[in-house]
Amino acid sequence: MEDARFKTLHEIILEARQNLDAENWDYLIGGSDTETTLRH
C-alpha cells in the first residue's frame, strides 16, 4: 500500500525529524549512513 503523503525520501526525513524528539532523532540517524559494525 502506497502512502501518497510522500513523494521523495527527503519529505519522509523532514516529517520524521519534525515528529521525533532530539534524543530519538539522534539515535535513529546515528548509524544510518555507515556499514560499520562492532566486528570492525
C-alpha positions, 0 to 999 in steps of 0.5 A: 500500500502506497502512502501518497503523503510522500513523494521523495525520501527527503519529505519522509526525513523532514516529517520524521525529524519534525515528529521525533524528539532530539534524543530519538532523532539522534539515535535513529540517524546515528548509524544510518549512513555507515556499514560499520559494525562492532566486528570492525 
